[in-house]
Structure formats: structure tokens, C-alpha cells
């Protein structure tokens, strides 16, 4: 379905890809892995045609469709969540709007042309399979943890993570022949992740995904494509199989390299020893030619160095770290907590689980002091300092700052 042939691409003198090839067939489930900066997102941009290769070709089967979920938050306009999920074509979106407007005003139509517009919209909606797509879109949205009351909300009113879910729903409804997913699990909770995983098992098209979720890769992919040292290397199997194969491959390459180096050293020693001796000069020359004819095994590249951080330990706190007593919190008429009791002790590790809207993020904000307890008390223990990292932390980062500036 998609063929990459002898592709090369460099940025600022640095080769991201050097004469690489890749074949993606219908039904493939491929995990794309590699260190940060190796070129995973760039490869997606090349496949989408957003970036042109320096050399080589990318051939896509005629009439094949490609859908892409970026890692960054995508934009949302005035459309509702359901309209965004149904945005598989502009014509379908416009037809749906006309139908809704007509049905909302059906009791008192003043415009004589409204009926014509309505019937035209019905025809377009039917032609694009809208009647089948809308129930499908609602099922997909529900699977991604949207409530039915969310369907008619403006998508722009959602947080970045929820907008990404709505765009993911749109891709699943669209059902392209090739699905490119860049970190698709970043904004999914446990329940929606499990639903998404099951949905992808029976997805009819091919999928290429970038993910750091090893379990997700283990559950879904049939092969791993590693980007390393400007090359693409394909391994059959899931993530765990890839790790085993890669380790075995590196050991074999190292052993073969060492054996070849021993052979080269032996041949060179013979040539150096006897090249000046007339009776064996021809043999010495033959050994040198033998070395030249050898297909040299590359030196196994050591894995890149990683930065190790040593974080200073905080001042020892009291045993009781934080306490919430009879805590209440509500958003308007929606009560999230009433009379809640909670405490944590030094060294305790806690995971919050629950459905969307249950109040997990609200509880973290109450504990961190980002939100104030509306009734009751929040008490910090002796020598306790709080740190808080939100789900939408990217929204408060300054794009002009470096990583070090933002640390």
C-alpha cells in the first residue's frame, strides 16, 4: 500500500535518513521506535507529504487514504464535539449543519428556500453515508469517554487533551486505509485506553504508531521499525520480541566483528612479515588483496550516553504529610466532593483511579492548593512543600524558552 524507496533526508547538515526503505501493507501493525530526535515525527511528515525527501521516493497506492493524529494539540473551531467527530468531509459537515438548523426552526420556517436547502442537505448527507456515520461517531466518542451531554458542546471549549480525543474519534470514524498515530495514548485514561486498544485490534486498515507505552505496543503491533543511526531496521514481533532480537543481533554483530578483526590482523601480520622476502612476496601480496576484498563488518555502535540526574532530597517532613477534613468542592451546582476525608503519610505512594468526571484532577488540585477547599480544611504537615504537574502543563509553557529556562 505504501512503499518508501532509498529515501534520504537531512536537516542542517545532519542526516536523519540515509538511503532507507520501508514497505507498509494492508493490515500491518507497525510500532515506530527510536530515541528522541531520531526522526520519528519527521518520517510521518515525509509520509504525509508535508516534508519532501532529499532523495528517494514515497509511493502510495492509488485512492489509498491516510489519517494522522499528531502529538501536539490540534485546533478546534466553532463546531460541536459530534460535528468534529463527523468531519470526514467538508460537504458532510455543512450538510449536517443545514439539517440541524432546519430541524431547530421547523415550527416556523419563514425562508421559502429553506425546504430546498434542507432536501439538498439530506441528499448530501445520505450520499456521504451520514446516517451510518453519526451512530458510529457517537459510539466512538462514548468509547473515548465523552458523555452524551458533551456531543453538542463547542469543541473549542474543551481542554487540549479532550480536543485530541475528539480528533482521534474523527480519524476512527473516517477509517482511512493507513492510520499514522503519534503518541495516541498520551491523553487517554485507563478505561478509554482499554477501549481504544480493543478497537484497534479489529481496525481494517494499516497502522503505524509512535508510542512509548511498551504494553500498548506489545498488545497491538506485529513488527517494530527502529530508527537508529539514520537507518530503518525492521523486527518481526512485538516490543518484547524486538528487545530480545536487538540484543541478540548486537551480540552477533560484535562477535562477527571481533572474529573478522582477528582474521585481518593475522593476514596483515603475514604480509608485514614476508612482503620483503622474495620467495613469499607474492603470498604476502595475496594476503593484502584478501583483506581488501573482504566486506568489512561495521564496528557495533555503542548505545548513546544518557544523562543521569541526582535530585536533592527534601527536608524530612512530619509523618502526616497532608490532610483534608470534611472537604467540599463543587463547580456551580455540580458537587464533586462533600465531607471528604483524606490523609497521606510520609513515603506513601498513591494512584487515583476512576471514570472521567469523577474528580481525580480536582482532588490533585485541592491537595496541591491550586484549588481552595470551599468548606472544611486542608492541612499540610511539618516541613511539607508541594509540587504539582498538571495534565495540560504545556498550556503554561513559554514556547520561546529553552528546556533549561523552563526547568
N, C-alpha and C positions, 0 to 999 in steps of 0.2 A: 504493500500500500504506500509506503514511503521509503525512499532509498537515498541515503547520503553517500556520495562517492568522492573519495580523495579530497576531502574538504580541508582547507587551511584558513585560519583566521588569527590575526594579530591585532593587538591594541598597544599603541605607544611603544612599539618595538618588542613587545612581549608576545610570544606565540602561545595562544590559548589552545589552538588545534593545529596539528601538523599532519596533513595527509591522512585524515581519519575517514572511516566508512562505517555505515550503520544501516541495517535493514529492519524495518518495523512492519510486521504482517498483521492482518486482521486477527483479533483475539489475543494479541500479545499483551502481557502484563510485565512492564519493564520498570525497575527501580533505577533511577539515575543518581549515582553517589559520587562523592569526591570532596576534598577539603574545601573550605570557604575560599572563593576566588579562583577555583579551578576552571570555572566556565559553565556551570550547570544552567544558570539562567540565560547565559549568552547562547547556549545551544538551543534553548527554547526559542529565543529571539530569532535565531537563524532559521529554525524550522517554520516559524510563523511568517518569515519574510520581512520582519522588522529590521533585521541587520543582514547585510549582504556578505557572503564569503569572499575572501581574497582570491581563493582558487577552489576548484571543485564544483560539484553540482548537488542540488537537492531536488529530487523528482517525486511528485505526489500523484497518485493515481487519479485519473480524470473523474471529476464530480465528487471526489472524497472531501468530506468536511472536517475541519479541525476546530476544537473548542479549547480555550485556555483559561485557567484560573491562576492569576498572578499572586505572588506572595504579599504584595502591598495592597492596602485597602483601595478598592475600586470606587469610582464615583457613583452617586445616585442622584437622580433629579426629583421631579415632582410626581413621578409615577408611584403607585402603591406597591406594596410588597408583592402582591399577586401579579400585578402588571409587569413588574420587573422579572418575576419568575417565568412569565409568559412571553418575554421579549425575545422570542426566537426569530422574529422578523418584524421590521417596522410596520408592514401592512397589517399584520395581526394585531399589534398594539393599538394602532389607530382604529381598526375596526371594533376592537373591544371597547374603546373609549366612546365611540359613537353609539354602540349598543347600550352601554350603561347610561349615557346621557339621555337617550330616548326613553329608556325604561323608567328613569327617575322622573321624567316630565310627562309620562304618558297620559296623565289625568287631564292635562290642559295644553295640548300642542297648538301653538299659535303659528308656527312656521309651516306653510303648506309644502315646502320641500323636505321637511323633516322625514316624512314617510319614505321618500325615495332614498335619502341618505341612509336611513335605518335598514332598508331592504338591501341596499348595496353592501352595507357593512356586514349584514348577515351572510351574504353570498361570499364575501372575502373571508370571513371568519370560518365558514364551512369549508371553503376551498383549502385553507391552511390547516385544517384539522383542529380548529379551536375547541370544538365540543369535546374532543377526546383529550386535548392538551390541558384544559382547565382542571378536570378532576385529577389528572396526573400531577399537575403543578401543586395542587392542594395536598396530595399525598406526600410529595417530596418535601414540601415546606413543613408539613407535620413531622416527617421523619427527622428533619433538621431542627426540630424543637420549636418551630413557630406555632403559636396558638392561633385558633381560627379568628380571634379578635384582632390579630396582627395583620391579617391579609389585606385589609383596606387602609392600613396606616401608611402615611407617606414614607417611602424608603429612606429619604434624607433625614428623617427624624431618628433613625436607628444609629447605634454606635457602629464604629468601624468593623468590629467583629461580626455583628449581625448583618451588615451590608454585604460582607464577604459571603455569609451563608446564603443570602438571597441570590447573589451572583452564582454561587455553586448550584443552587436549585435551578437557575436558568439553564446552566450547562447540562444538567442531568435531564431536564425536560427537553432540551434541544437534541440530545442524544447524538452528538457528532461521531463520525467514524473513528476519529483519533482524539483522545482526551489528554491534554497536557496539564498536569496538576503540579503547581509549585507550592510545597508545604501545605497541602489541603487540610491537615488536621489541626493547624495552629489555633483555630477559633472554635473548635468543637468540644463540647463537654463529653463525658463518658457515654451517656446514652445515645446522643446523636452520632458519636464516633462509631459505636457498635452498629447503629442502623446504616451508616454510610458504608462501613466495611462490608456488610451483608449485601447492600445494594450493588456495590462494585463487583462482587463475586459473579453476578449474572449479567453484568453490563455487556451488551452485544459488540461494542467496538473495541479498539485497541486503546491501551492506557500506558502513558509514560509519566512517571511521577517522581518528583524530588521530595524526599522525606527524611527526617532524622529520627522518625519513630520506627525503631527496629521491629517491634512486634507487628506494626501495621504492614511493613514490608514482608515480614515472614508469612503473614496471613494471606497476602494477595499476589505477590509477584512470582513470575516463573523464570525470570532472569534478572541479573544485575549488570548494569553497564557502568563501569568505573571510569571516571575522568582522572587521569594522573599523567604528569609529565607530557602534556599536550597530546595524549593518545586516548583512544576509547578501547577498553578491554571488556568483552562480554563474558559473563559467567552464568552458566545454567543453574537454576535453582533459586532459593530464597536467600535472605540476608545471612542466616547462619551457615548455609552451604557456601556462600560467597566467601565468608571469612575463612572457612576451612580450606577451600580451593586456593585462595590467595596465599595463605601461609604455606601450603604445600608447593605452590608454584614458585614462591620466593626461595624456599629451601632447595628445590630442584635447580633453579637458575644459579644459585650460589654454588652448589656442588658442581654443576657443569662448568661454571666459570673457573673454579679452582682447578678442576681437572685439566681444562684447556690451558690454563696458565702454566701448570706443571709441564705439560707436553711442549708448549712453546719454549719454556726455559731449557728443557732437555735438548730440543733441536738447536736452539741458539748456542748452547754450550758446545755441542758437537761442531757446529760451524765455526765458532770462535777458536776452537782448539785446533782444527785441522785445515782451515782455509789456506794457511801459509805452506802447508805440506803438499808438495806436488802430487804425490800418489793418492791423496784423498781430497784434493781441492774440488774435484767435480762433485764428490759426495757432499762436501760442505756447502757448495752452491745449491745442490738439490734440496738440502735441508732448509736453506733460506727461502727457496721458492715454495717449499711446502708450507712454511709459515705464512707467506704472502697469500697463498691460495685459500688458506683457512677462512671460514666465515666466523668472524670474531663474535664471541658471546659478550653482550654488554655487561658492564660492571653493575651488579644489583644496586639500585639506588636506595640508600638508607632512608627510612621514613623521616619526614621533616621534624625538626625540633619543635617542641611545644613549650609555651610559656607556662611557668609554674608560679602561682600566686601564694603568698603567705599572708593571710589576713590577721591583723592583730586581734587577740581575744578581748571581748568586752570585760569591763569590770564585773566581778561576780555579783550577781543580784541576790535578792532575798529568795526564799523558797517559793513563795507565792508571787508569780510574775504579774498577772493581771486578773482582775475580777470584774464581772458585770453583775450587778444586783438589781433585780426587778426591772430590767431594762425594757423600755418600749421604743418602738420606732415604726413610723408609718409614712407613706407617701400619699398625702391627701387622705382619701377615705380608705385606701388600701393599707391594712395593718400587716406589717411583716413580722414584728416581734411584739409580744405583750408579756410582761412579767418574766422575762428571760433571766435565767441564772447560768453563769458560766465562769469557770476559772481555769487558769493554766499554771503549771508549776515549772520551775527551772529544769531545763533539759528535755521537756516534753515535746514530742513531735505529733502534730495533729493534721489530719486531712479532712477537709469539708466536702461532703458529697450531698447530692440532692438534685431534683429537677430544676430546670430553668425557671427563674422567678421565685424560687423557694427562699432566697435571701442570703446566699453564700457570700456574694460580693458585699452586700450590706453589712454582714457580720464582720468581715475583714475591715471594712471602713470604720465601723464602730470601735473595733479593737485598736485600730491604728490612730483613732482620733480624727480621722478625715471627716466623719460624720459625728455629730453630737448626739448623745443619748437624750431622747426627748423627755423621758421620765425614768427615774431610777438613778443608778450611779455607775460610773466607770472608774476603777481604782487601779493605779499602777503600783507595783511593789517597789521595794527599796532598790535604788541604783538601776532601774529599768529604763532603757531607751528603746523606742520603737522605730522600725523601718518598714516601709510599705512599697510594694511594687505592684502596680495595677495592671489589669489585662490590656488596657489601652494606653500604656505608658508612652507609646510612640507619639501619641497626640500632643504630649507636652515637651517633646524633644525639639531642640533648635537645630534645624537642618543645616545651618551654616557652621555649627560647631563640629569639631573632631570628636572621635570616641573619647579621647583623653580629656578634652574640655568638658564633656558631659558626665564624666565619671565622678 
